[in-house]
Amino acid sequence: MGHPVQGTPTKQNLVKIHDYLWEVPKSFRQDMKVPARIYASARMLDGICNDRSLWQLVNLTTLPGVYKYAFVMPDVHEGYGSPVGGIVAPREDEGVISPGLCGYDINCGVRLLRTGIAYDKIKSNISDFVTALFREVPSGVGRGGWLKLSHKELDEVLCRGAQWMVEHGYGDEQDIVYCESGGMLSGADPAVVSDHAKKRGRDQLGTIGAGNHFVEIQRIDEIFDQDAAFALGFTHGDATILIHCGSRGLGHQVATDYIRLMLHAMPKYGIQLVDRELACAPFHSPEGGQYWRAMASAANFAWANRQLIMYEVRKAWISVFGESLAAPGLVYDVAHNIVKKETYDNVKLLVHRKGATRAFPPGHPEIPGDYSRTCGQPVFIPGSMGTASFVLVGVPRTMEEAFGSSCHGAGRVMSRTKAKEIVRGQVLKEELEAQGIAVRAGSLAGLAEEAPIAYKDVESVVDVVHRAGIAKKVVRLRPVGVMKG
C-alpha cells in the first residue's frame, strides 16, 4: 500500500451526510468538478485514510464530463488509478472512458449456485467434492483449460459470451436468464482485441487462475429477509456454491493495450490528468470507441469463462453425488469490473464500476422477471476464507444515491506480499480444516496471500451497505469447502 499524498482529504475534511455516508465537498480542491462520497462507518474512516484511496477518489472527480459525484464503497482500497470499490459515471455525450477505472480483470465477477440440498445431508462428501472440483476446474497462474478454441470460435465467444457456451452445450437457457446482461454485452468487436490478448486467452476458458479467485462451497447459516430468501430459492441450512473469476489473461492484456493507447491519445484531446493511471479518451473518439468494443469483448469472455466453470462444477457434483441429486442451479451472475451504459436522471452515463457491483431494485427491466416482481437483483459479497459471504438484493434508494451500485467484497487491508510474510500457507490450511473447511489449493503461498487477516471484516462492510439503505441483507453463507489456484 502507498501513503497519502498532497491533495488527499483527511477525516477533518469530510462532511457527514448520515452515519454511513460522508462527502468531500467540491471546494476541497480547485480541480474538482463534483463532490466525492464515501460509504463507511465512522470506525472505518481511519483505515480508509491510511492509503491513497481518498486521493484517488478525489482524482475521479476531475475527469471530463463526470456527473453528479464520484464515490467509493466500504470495501475500498487503493488500486490502479481508481480505488477498488470506486464508482464514477461520466456523461456519454461529453465524457470519457478509462481502462484504469474499469480494472485489469475486466468483468471479474461472481455467480452463485443453489443446490436445494441441506448441507447436513452431504456433509460427509464435502471433502470428496472439493477434491473433484480441484480435478475438474483447472487453476494456477497461466494454466490453460481443456477446451481449445479455433480463431473463429474465440472471436464468436468474444461476441456472444455465455450465450455461445450455452448454444454449444455447456449449460441451458435458464443460465442466460439469470446472468447480468444475459451474459453478453452488445457492441463487442474481436477485431479491436490484440492478437497477444487472444493468445493469452485462447486456452483459458473454464479456468480460475490464482489470486483471490475461487470455487467455494457454503451453507446458509442465517436468513435476514425470509421473503427475499424464498424468492431466491434459499432455505436455512442449504448448501450453495460460489464461483469467483474473471477474464484471465485476455482481459488483463486488453487493459494493458488500451492504457498504453490512451496515454498517447490524451494530448490530442487536450486531456491533462492528476494521475496518468487514469488514462482516458472521449467516449465518442476512435480510441474511446475501440476500448468500449474491446472491453465488451473481454467482458463476454469472462461470462463465458464462468459459464464453463459452472459446467465443470456440475460435472464434479455428478461425479460425487451421482444423478440422484439434481445438478446445482444458477441463482445469478454479477460483474464487478465493468463499464455500462446506464441512464440516471434522464442523463445517459458511462458507469465505471471497479470493485463494485450492480444492485438494481424490484421493477428494473434489466433483471429477471421473477426477481423483478419480488426481491430485486441479487448481490453477492464474498468474504475471505474462514469468514462468511453474503447475499443482498437491490433497493430503490441505490438508484437515487449510488448509480444502482453496491460493494463487491470484503476489501483488502494488507498487500499480498505482506500477507505471505506473516502467514504460512500450511498453517493456514490446517487452521481452516480445523474449522471444518475442506481446502484444496495449488499453491500454499497463494493460499497465504488470501488469508482472512489480509481483508476487512466483511460483516462490517455489508452492514454499512445495509444500514445506508443501498442494498438489503438476505442471507449469510458460511464456507465449508474452498478450492483455490
N, C-alpha and C positions, 0 to 999 in steps of 0.2 A: 504494500500500500504506500501511496505517496504522502505528502504533507500539504496542508493548506497553503495556498499561495496568495499573493496580494490580490485584493478584489474578491476574497472569499467571505461570505457572511458568517457571523458568529451568532450564538444564541441571542445576544443582545440586539441584533438587527432584525430578529423575527417578530412579526406581528401575529398574535394569537387570534385565529378566526373562531375556533372552538377547541375543545380538549384534544382533538386528534387531527387538526389542520392548522398549519402555520404558513405565513406568507412573507416572502422577501419583497418589499414594495418596489415598484418601478423606479423610485427615486434613489435606490441604493447605489446604482451605478449609471453613469450617463449613457452608456451604450445599450441599456435595457429597453426593449420595445414594449414589453408586457411584464407583469409581475411573475414571480416564481413561487410555487407552492410545495409544501412538504406534508404528506400524510404521515404522522408519527405521534406517539405519546411523548409527554414531556421527558419521561425517563429515557427515551431512545435518543434524544437530541444530542447528548454528549458524544455518543458513539458515531452518529452521523457526521458530526463536525470533526472527527478525527482524521479523515482522509480528504481527498479533493472532490468529493461528491457534490457539495453545495456550490463550489466554484464551477464545476461542470454544469450543474443545473442552471446557474445564472447565465452561463455562456449560451445555453439553448435559447434564452430569451432575446438574444441579439441577432438571431437568424433572419434573413429576408422573408417577409410575408408571415412571420409567426403570428398565430391567432390566440387571443384571449389570455393565455398564460402557459408556461411550461410547469410540469410538476413531477414529483417522484413519490413512489410508494414506500411503505415502511421497511421493505426488504432492500432498500437502496444501498449500493456500494459503488466505489469508483470503477469505471470501465474505460473503454477506448472512446475518447471524445465525449460521448454521452454517458452519464452514470447508468449502471444497470439498475433497472427499476424506474427508468425515466420515460416520460411521455411528452411529446411535443407535436403540434399539428399546424404546419404552415398551410396557408391558403393554396388551393390548387391553381388558381389563376395567376398569382404573383409570387408564390413561394418556391422553396427549394426542396430537393430530395437529397438525402445524405446516407451513404452506406454506413458510416460510423454510428448514426442514430438508429439504424436497424440492427446492426451487430454482425459479427463474423459468422456465427452459426445461424444462418438465415432459417427462419421457421423452426428453430428449436422449439419443441412443444411436448405436450403430454396427452396421452389417451388412456382412459380408464375403462377397464372391462369388469362387468359384473359376472359372477359365477352362479348366483342364485342358490349356492350351497353353503350350509353352515360350516364355518371353519372347523368346529369340533369334529365334524364327520370326516374330514380329510386331513386332520392334524398329523396323523401318523405317516402320511405320504408326502408331507411338505418337503422334507429333505430330498426325497427322490425327485420331486417335481422341480426343485431348484437345480438339481444336477441335470435333469432333462433340458431345462431352459439353457443351461450353460453349453450343452451339446448342440442344441438346435439354433441358438442365436449367436452368430459369430461376433466376437468382441475383441478389443485391443487396438492400439494405435496403428492406423493404416491397414488394418486387417480387412480383407475382402470377403465377400459372401459367395454363396453357391450359385446365385443367379447371374449369368453372364449375358449382357445385352449387346446386340449389334449397334452400330452407329445410328441406324434408323430407329431402332427400338428405344435407345436412350433419348433421342430427340422427341419421340412420342411421349415418353414418361415426363420429360420437361414441359411438354404442352398440357398433359392431361392428369398428371399426378396420381392420386389414389384411384381415380376413375379408371385409368389404364390398368392398374393392378387388378381391380375387380373384374374388368372385362376379360382378363386373361386367367381368371380362375383363382385369384388369391384373396377371396373374400366374397361377400354378397352385397346386393344393392342397399341393404339396411346400413352397411358400414359407411356408405356415402351419405346417406340421410343424416347420420349422427356425427358428421365431421364438419368442422368450421369451413365455410365457403364450399361445401360439398367436396372437400379435399382437392380443390383445383382453383387457382387464381387465373382469371382470364387475362389475356394480353401477354402471356408468356411467349418468348421467341428464342428458340435454341440457337439461332444464328448469332446472337449477341453474347452467348456464353463461350468463353475461350476454349480452345482445344485442350489446353492444360487443365482447366476446370473439369471438362468432360472426362479426361483421362483419369483424374483423381477420383471421380465418382462412378466410373463405369462398372466397377465390381463391388460397390459399397452398399447397394440396396439390401435391406434386411440385416444390417449390422448396427451395433450401438457404439463402436469405438471405445473411448476411455473417458477420463474426466468424470463429470458428475452425471453421466448418462447411466441408465439402469433399467432393469425389469424387476419389479418388486411385488411380492405377494403380501396382502394385508388382510386384516379383519376389521370389520366395523365395530368399534367398541363404544361409540356414543352417538346418539342421534339428537340433534338440537332442534330440528324442524321436521316433525313427523309427516306433515302433508307433502312437503318438498321431497323428503326421503321416499315416500310412497310413489310419487310421480317419477322418480329416477330409478325405481325398482330396487331400493335398498331395504334390507331387513337387518335388525341388530344381530351381530354375530356372524354375518355372512362374510365369505372370502371375496376379495377383489384383487385385481391385477393392474398395476400402473406401469406404463411404458413411457420413458423419458428419453428422447433423442431428437436429432435434427437433420441437417442436410450434409453432414460429414465434410469430407474434403472439398466436395464440389462447391458448397455454399461458402466455405472459407475462402476459396480461390476467387469466387465471384466478388466477394467483398474486397479482397486484396487488389484485384484488377481494377475495380471501379474507384477505389480510394485514390489509386495512382492516377487514373484518368482525370478525376475531378480536381486533383491538385494542380494539374497542368491547365485545366479549363477555366479555373476561377478568375484569373486575371482578365480573360477575355470578357467576362461579365461584370467586372469591377467589384467582385466579392472579396472583402477583406474580413478575416476571422480572428478572434481572440486566440483560438486554438486550431492549428492545422488539422488536428484529428477530426474536426467537424467538416472536413472537405465535402463540398456540395456543388450542385448546379441547379439552375432554374428547372423546374419540372418540365416546362414547355421549351426545352432546349434539346439539341441532339444528344448530348451526354446524359441529361436527366431522363429522357425517354428511353435511352439504351439501358440505363441502370434499372429503371422500372421493369422493363421486359426481362432483364437478366435476373432480377430479384424474384419476380414471379416464377421464373423457370426453376430457380433454386428452391423456392417455397414448395412448388409442386413436387420436386424431387424428395423433399423432406416428408410430405404427406404420403408419397409412395413408399418411402422407407419405413415409416411407422405402420403402414398397412401391411407390408411384408413381414415386419417383426411380429405383428399380431397374428398373421398366418402361422409363423413359426411357434408362437406361444400356444396357439390352438393345437398344433401338432404335438408339442411337448405334453400338453394336457391329456390328449387322447392316448399318448404312449404310456402315461402313468395311470390314468383313471379309466381308460377304455371308452367304448362308445355308449356305455350305460348312463354316463353323466354328460349332459349337453355341453357343447363347447362354449366357452365364455362369450357373452355378447357385448357389443360396444355401447358404453354409456354416452361418450362424446370424445372429441379430439379438439384441443385448443392450441393455437400458436402463441409463442412468446415473442420472438424477434421478427418483426414483420412491419411493412408499410401498407396501409389500407386506405382506399378512397372511401371516405365516410362524410356524411352531412350533419352538421350541428348548427342550430340557429339559422337554418336555411343557407348556410355557407358551406361550399364544397371544400373539404380539407384532405390533406395527406397525413393521416395519423400515424406517426412513427412510435411504435411500442418496442422498447428494448428492455427485456426482462420484465415485461408486463403483459397481461392477457385481457382479452375482451371480457365484458361482464354485462351482456345485454339483458334487459328486463323482459318480463312477460309481455306478449303482444308484438315483439320485434319481428319483422318479416324475415330476418336472416337466420333465425333459429328454428329447429324442427317444430312442426305444428303441435305435437303433444306437449312439448316443453313450453312453447309459446303460450298455450292456453292455460298452463298450470303454474309451473315453478320459475320459468325464466331459464336463461342459458347456464349450464353447469360451468363452474370454475374450479380448476384443480390446483391445489397449492401443495406441492411436495415438500416434505420436511427433509431432515437428514437421517441417515441410517441410525436406527435405535431410538428415534423420537416419534413423530407422527406426521401424517399428511391430512389435508382437509379437502372436503368438497363444499363449495359455496354455490350460490346462484346469484345472478344479476338482479338489480333492483332499479326502479325508475330514477332514483337520485343520481346514480352514476352517469346517466346521460346528461344531466344538468350540470354536474360538477366536474366530471373526470373523463370526458370524451369516451364514455362507455367502457372504462378500464378498471382493472383491479391489480393487485400484486401477483407475483408468479411463483414465489417460493420463500424459503427462509432468509436467504441473502447471506453472503459470506462476510465474516469478520476477520478472517485470517487467510493469508495467501497460501497457495498450495505448497510452496517451498517451506514456509514456516510450519505448516501442519506436519510435513514429513520430518522436520527437525524434532518436533515434540512427540509425535505419535509413532509407535511401532506397529506396522500393519498386522503382524502376527498376534500381538497382544490385543489389538482392537478386534480382530476376528474372534478371538477366544472370549472377549467380553460380550460381544454381540450374541454369540452362540450360547453363552451362559444366561442371556436374557430370553432365550428361546427363539432366536432369529437365525435361521439357516443361511449361511453365506457361501457364495462361490464367486471368486474373483480371479482374474487372470494375472493380477499384479498386487502384491501386498503393499508396495509403495503407492500404487494408485489408490488402494483402499485407504491408506493413511491420509492421503490428500483430502478425502471426503469425510473425515472423522467428524462426529457431531460437534466437537468444540470449535471447528472451523466455521460454524454457522450461527446465525442469530437464533433466538428462541422462536420457533415457528408459531407457537401458541400466542406469543405476544404480537407477532406480525399480523396474524389472522384476526386477532382481537381488535387491532386498530382499524382494519378494513371493515369489520363487522360493526363496530361502535361508531365509526364515521358515517355509516349508512350507505356505503357504495357497493357492498355485496353482503350477503346474508349466509351465516354458517348453517350447514345442513347436517353433515356427519364428520366424525373423526375416524381416521384409519390408522391402525397400529401395524407396523411391519412384523411379519412372521418369516419372511424369506426374501433375500435380495441377491441378484445376480448382476455383477459389475464387470467392466472390461479389465 
